[in-house]
Each structure stands twice: as structure tokens, then as C-alpha cells.
Amino acid sequence: MKAKLTVTVDEDLIPRAKERARAQGVSLSQLIEEALAELVSEQGPPFSLRWRGRFRPAGRKDERYKALARKHL
């Protein structure tokens, strides 16, 4: 079953999106629906969760590196 949805987007994006839909031979609604379906169907955890904890500090001595390593590793 289909349902209506009100979405607010940048005014400059609308004509470009309509042009893209026209070029693909689909309606703007169908283009958006397909993009959303692809977005929510992606399997697996996000990139950041897949790689978290797999990188080890390189042992550099500068303070900026140490601060970034503490924050992200």
C-alpha cells in the first residue's frame, strides 16, 4: 500500500531531481522511493562500527597525533 509523505528539500534540488527522474523514465516519486529503498536495505553495520578497534596507534610522538589517537582509537 502506498502512503503520501511530505518532505522539505532545497529549492535548487527539485528541478535537478525532476530532470534525473525524466532521464530515467520514472516519476519523481518513484525515483525517491527507489533511493529510500536502497538506503534502508543496505546490509551490515556502518563502516565506523565494522572497523572500530581494528586500527592500532602508530607510536608517533607528536601531541596532535596522540590527541587524535586517544579520541578515535
C-alpha positions as CSV (number, residue, x, y, z in Angstrom):
1,M,0.0,0.0,0.0
2,K,1.3,3.5,-0.8
3,A,1.1,6.4,1.5
4,K,1.7,10.2,1.0
5,L,4.7,11.8,2.6
6,T,5.5,15.5,2.8
7,V,9.2,16.2,2.5
8,T,11.0,19.5,2.5
9,V,14.1,19.8,0.3
10,D,16.3,22.5,-1.1
11,E,14.6,24.5,-3.8
12,D,17.5,24.2,-6.2
13,L,17.4,20.4,-5.9
14,I,13.9,19.9,-7.2
15,P,14.4,20.8,-10.9
16,R,17.6,18.7,-11.0
17,A,15.8,15.7,-9.3
18,K,12.9,16.0,-11.8
19,E,15.3,16.1,-14.7
20,R,17.1,13.0,-13.4
21,A,13.7,11.2,-13.0
22,R,12.7,12.2,-16.5
23,A,16.0,10.9,-17.9
24,Q,15.4,7.6,-16.2
25,G,11.8,7.4,-17.4
26,V,10.3,7.3,-13.9
27,S,8.3,9.7,-11.8
28,L,10.0,11.8,-9.1
29,S,8.1,9.8,-6.5
30,Q,9.4,6.6,-7.9
31,L,12.9,7.9,-8.0
32,I,12.7,9.0,-4.4
33,E,11.1,5.7,-3.3
34,E,13.8,3.7,-5.0
35,A,16.6,5.8,-3.4
36,L,15.0,5.3,0.0
37,A,14.5,1.6,-0.5
38,E,18.2,1.2,-1.5
39,L,19.3,3.3,1.5
40,V,17.3,1.2,4.1
41,S,18.2,-2.1,2.5
42,E,21.9,-1.8,3.0
43,Q,23.1,-4.8,5.0
44,G,25.6,-4.9,7.8
45,P,26.8,-2.4,10.3
46,P,28.0,1.0,9.3
47,F,31.7,1.4,8.2
48,S,32.6,3.0,11.5
49,L,31.3,0.1,13.5
50,R,32.9,-2.5,11.2
51,W,36.4,-1.0,11.7
52,R,36.2,0.2,15.3
53,G,39.1,-1.1,17.3
54,R,41.0,-2.6,14.3
55,F,43.5,0.1,14.0
56,R,46.4,0.4,16.4
57,P,48.3,3.6,17.2
58,A,51.5,4.1,15.2
59,G,53.5,5.2,18.2
60,R,54.2,8.7,16.9
61,K,55.4,11.2,19.4
62,D,53.7,14.5,18.4
63,E,50.9,15.7,20.7
64,R,48.4,16.3,17.9
65,Y,48.6,12.6,16.8
66,K,48.4,11.5,20.5
67,A,45.2,13.5,21.0
68,L,43.6,12.1,17.8
69,A,44.6,8.6,18.7
70,R,43.0,8.9,22.2
71,K,39.8,10.3,20.6
72,H,39.4,7.8,17.8
73,L,41.3,4.6,18.6
